[in-house]
C-alpha cells in the first residue's frame, strides 16, 4: 500500500497537482508508521525508518525524479516485487 501511495504521488507530480501529492505522501508516511509498529519487520526496521525520513524530504521537495527513485527503491524491499522489476 505504501508503494501505491508513492505511485499516486508520482502521478500527481507529473500533472502538477502538488496538493494531491502531499496527501499521498502523508498517507505513505502513516502507512510506514503502521509498518514500523509491526514487530515482524525486526531486521528491516532501520531501513523502514530511513525510508520514512526520505518520505519527509519528498513531502517538502515534491521532486518528481526523487519520488520515482524512492518508489523503485521501496519496491526492492519485497523480493517478489524486486524479481518482477528485474525479470527481463
C-alpha contacts under 8 A as a table, 3 or more apart, distances in Angstrom:
res1	aa1	res2	aa2	distance
1	X	4	X	4.95
1	X	5	X	6.45
1	X	28	X	7.82
1	X	31	X	7.45
2	X	5	X	5.24
2	X	6	X	6.37
2	X	27	X	7.83
2	X	28	X	5.02
2	X	31	X	6.14
2	X	32	X	6.88
3	X	6	X	4.97
3	X	7	X	6.04
3	X	28	X	7.76
3	X	71	X	6.21
3	X	74	X	7.01
3	X	75	X	6.95
4	X	7	X	5.04
4	X	8	X	6.19
5	X	8	X	4.97
5	X	9	X	6.13
5	X	24	X	5.17
5	X	25	X	6.88
5	X	27	X	6.77
5	X	28	X	5.61
6	X	9	X	4.88
6	X	10	X	6.22
6	X	24	X	6.62
6	X	25	X	6.84
6	X	28	X	6.80
6	X	67	X	7.14
6	X	68	X	7.97
6	X	71	X	5.98
7	X	10	X	5.05
7	X	11	X	6.33
7	X	68	X	7.84
7	X	71	X	6.96
8	X	11	X	5.07
8	X	12	X	6.11
8	X	21	X	7.20
8	X	24	X	6.47
9	X	12	X	5.00
9	X	13	X	6.06
9	X	20	X	7.18
9	X	21	X	4.40
9	X	22	X	7.50
9	X	24	X	5.39
9	X	25	X	6.73
9	X	67	X	7.65
10	X	13	X	5.15
10	X	14	X	6.13
10	X	21	X	7.38
10	X	64	X	6.13
10	X	67	X	6.35
10	X	68	X	6.41
11	X	14	X	5.07
11	X	15	X	6.47
12	X	15	X	5.28
12	X	16	X	6.14
12	X	17	X	4.96
12	X	18	X	6.53
12	X	20	X	6.03
12	X	21	X	5.29
13	X	16	X	4.84
13	X	17	X	5.67
13	X	18	X	5.94
13	X	21	X	6.20
13	X	62	X	7.20
13	X	63	X	7.78
13	X	64	X	5.93
14	X	17	X	7.66
14	X	64	X	7.01
17	X	20	X	5.50
17	X	21	X	6.40
18	X	21	X	4.84
18	X	22	X	6.13
18	X	62	X	7.13
19	X	22	X	5.12
19	X	23	X	6.58
20	X	23	X	5.21
20	X	24	X	6.40
21	X	24	X	5.01
21	X	25	X	6.22
21	X	59	X	7.99
21	X	62	X	7.52
22	X	25	X	5.10
22	X	26	X	6.16
22	X	59	X	6.09
22	X	62	X	7.92
23	X	26	X	5.01
23	X	27	X	6.21
24	X	27	X	5.15
24	X	28	X	6.09
25	X	28	X	4.95
25	X	29	X	6.09
25	X	55	X	6.69
25	X	56	X	7.96
25	X	58	X	7.66
25	X	59	X	5.89
26	X	29	X	5.11
26	X	30	X	6.22
26	X	59	X	7.79
27	X	30	X	5.01
27	X	31	X	6.11
28	X	31	X	5.10
28	X	32	X	6.03
28	X	55	X	7.73
29	X	32	X	4.94
29	X	33	X	6.15
29	X	52	X	6.38
29	X	55	X	6.68
29	X	56	X	7.85
30	X	33	X	5.07
30	X	34	X	6.35
31	X	34	X	5.04
31	X	35	X	6.15
32	X	35	X	4.94
32	X	36	X	6.09
32	X	48	X	7.21
32	X	52	X	6.64
33	X	36	X	5.08
33	X	37	X	6.34
33	X	52	X	7.97
34	X	37	X	5.15
34	X	38	X	6.71
35	X	38	X	5.24
35	X	41	X	7.80
36	X	39	X	7.43
36	X	41	X	7.16
36	X	45	X	6.39
36	X	48	X	6.68
36	X	49	X	7.36
38	X	41	X	6.35
39	X	42	X	5.90
41	X	44	X	5.24
41	X	45	X	5.81
42	X	45	X	5.67
43	X	46	X	7.19
44	X	47	X	5.41
44	X	48	X	6.32
45	X	48	X	5.11
45	X	49	X	6.20
46	X	49	X	5.17
46	X	50	X	6.17
47	X	50	X	5.04
47	X	51	X	6.02
48	X	51	X	4.92
48	X	52	X	6.20
49	X	52	X	5.00
49	X	53	X	6.49
50	X	53	X	5.10
50	X	54	X	6.47
51	X	54	X	4.98
51	X	55	X	6.30
51	X	74	X	7.80
52	X	55	X	4.94
52	X	56	X	6.42
53	X	56	X	5.12
53	X	57	X	6.50
54	X	57	X	5.05
54	X	58	X	6.16
54	X	70	X	7.73
55	X	58	X	4.96
55	X	59	X	6.04
56	X	59	X	5.04
56	X	60	X	6.45
57	X	60	X	5.22
57	X	61	X	6.09
58	X	61	X	5.07
58	X	62	X	5.28
58	X	63	X	6.43
58	X	66	X	7.24
58	X	67	X	6.46
59	X	62	X	5.59
62	X	67	X	7.52
63	X	66	X	5.45
63	X	67	X	6.11
64	X	67	X	5.08
64	X	68	X	6.20
65	X	68	X	5.20
65	X	69	X	6.32
66	X	69	X	4.97
66	X	70	X	6.07
67	X	70	X	4.99
67	X	71	X	6.17
68	X	71	X	5.14
68	X	72	X	6.32
69	X	72	X	5.14
69	X	73	X	6.11
70	X	73	X	5.01
70	X	74	X	5.98
71	X	74	X	5.10
71	X	75	X	6.24
72	X	75	X	5.27
72	X	76	X	6.78
73	X	76	X	5.37
73	X	77	X	7.38
74	X	77	X	5.57
74	X	78	X	7.99
75	X	78	X	5.93
75	X	81	X	5.81
75	X	82	X	6.18
76	X	79	X	6.51
76	X	81	X	6.47
76	X	82	X	4.72
77	X	81	X	7.94
77	X	82	X	7.40
78	X	81	X	5.35
78	X	82	X	6.09
79	X	82	X	4.97
79	X	83	X	6.08
80	X	83	X	5.13
80	X	84	X	6.21
81	X	84	X	5.06
81	X	85	X	6.24
82	X	85	X	5.18
82	X	86	X	6.26
83	X	86	X	5.14
83	X	87	X	5.83
84	X	87	X	5.43
